[in-house]
């Protein structure tokens, strides 16, 4: 059995709030991107082979993950609002928390081994 859901334009304030949330995720992604480039470009190599590159790549991969996830979440929320459905949860919060924690631990290890 299929149900036809009618779509309607949500209150513009909710649409703008969804857009602001998307832009906040994108700023976070850009910050991670800048951090990864800065680590690779400006930080002197660590005695351990590949530690600087691992730190930079971790930042860059997390930046890509957050950017792609933010777009998907923005789309899902917009669709849910138009249909009048419950707003979907996001996996971006735990991914970002775990990712930043892992990058922080890697940076601590790099500093301690220096």
C-alpha positions as CSV (number, residue, x, y, z in Angstrom):
1,X,0.0,0.0,0.0
2,X,1.4,3.3,-1.0
3,X,0.6,6.6,0.6
4,X,0.8,9.8,-1.3
5,X,2.2,12.6,0.7
6,X,1.5,16.1,-0.3
7,X,4.4,18.5,-0.2
8,X,4.0,22.1,0.9
9,X,6.4,24.9,1.4
10,X,7.5,25.1,5.0
11,X,7.7,28.3,6.9
12,X,10.6,30.3,5.4
13,X,12.1,30.6,8.9
14,X,12.6,26.8,9.1
15,X,14.1,26.8,5.6
16,X,16.5,29.5,6.5
17,X,17.4,27.7,9.8
18,X,18.1,24.6,7.8
19,X,20.4,26.6,5.5
20,X,22.2,28.2,8.4
21,X,22.9,24.8,9.9
22,X,24.2,23.6,6.5
23,X,26.5,26.6,6.3
24,X,27.8,26.0,9.8
25,X,28.7,22.4,8.8
26,X,30.4,23.8,5.7
27,X,32.5,26.3,7.8
28,X,33.5,23.4,10.0
29,X,34.6,21.5,6.9
30,X,36.5,24.4,5.6
31,X,38.3,24.8,8.9
32,X,39.3,21.2,8.8
33,X,40.5,21.6,5.2
34,X,42.6,24.6,6.1
35,X,44.0,22.8,9.1
36,X,45.0,19.8,7.0
37,X,46.7,21.9,4.4
38,X,48.4,24.0,7.1
39,X,49.8,20.9,8.9
40,X,51.2,19.5,5.7
41,X,52.6,22.8,4.5
42,X,53.8,24.6,7.6
43,X,54.6,21.9,10.2
44,X,58.1,20.6,10.1
45,X,58.4,16.9,9.6
46,X,58.3,14.7,12.7
47,X,61.1,12.2,13.2
48,X,58.5,9.4,12.7
49,X,57.9,8.7,9.1
50,X,54.4,9.7,7.9
51,X,53.1,11.2,11.2
52,X,52.7,14.7,9.7
53,X,51.0,13.2,6.6
54,X,48.7,11.1,8.7
55,X,47.7,14.1,10.7
56,X,47.1,16.2,7.6
57,X,45.2,13.4,5.8
58,X,43.0,12.8,8.9
59,X,41.9,16.5,8.8
60,X,41.3,16.4,5.0
61,X,39.3,13.2,5.1
62,X,37.1,14.5,8.0
63,X,36.6,17.7,6.0
64,X,35.3,15.8,3.0
65,X,33.1,13.6,5.2
66,X,31.5,16.6,7.0
67,X,30.9,18.4,3.7
68,X,29.3,15.5,2.0
69,X,27.3,14.6,5.1
70,X,26.1,18.2,5.5
71,X,24.7,18.2,2.0
72,X,22.8,15.0,2.6
73,X,21.5,16.1,5.9
74,X,20.3,19.5,4.4
75,X,18.4,17.6,1.7
76,X,16.8,15.1,4.1
77,X,15.7,17.9,6.5
78,X,14.3,20.0,3.6
79,X,12.3,17.0,2.2
80,X,11.0,16.1,5.7
81,X,9.9,19.7,6.3
82,X,8.0,19.9,3.0
83,X,6.3,16.5,3.7
84,X,5.5,17.4,7.3
85,X,7.5,14.4,8.6
86,X,9.6,14.1,11.7
87,X,13.0,15.7,11.2
88,X,15.8,13.1,10.6
89,X,18.7,12.6,13.0
90,X,22.2,13.2,11.8
91,X,25.3,11.0,12.1
92,X,27.5,14.1,11.6
93,X,27.7,14.9,15.3
94,X,29.3,11.6,16.4
95,X,31.4,11.4,13.3
96,X,32.8,14.9,13.9
97,X,33.3,14.3,17.7
98,X,35.1,11.0,17.2
99,X,37.1,12.4,14.2
100,X,38.3,15.5,16.1
101,X,39.1,13.4,19.2
102,X,41.2,11.0,17.0
103,X,43.0,13.9,15.3
104,X,43.7,15.5,18.8
105,X,45.2,12.2,20.1
106,X,47.3,11.9,16.9
107,X,48.5,15.5,17.4
108,X,49.3,14.9,21.1
109,X,51.3,11.8,20.1
110,X,53.2,13.8,17.5
111,X,54.1,16.5,20.0
112,X,55.1,14.1,22.7
113,X,57.4,12.2,20.3
114,X,59.1,15.3,19.0
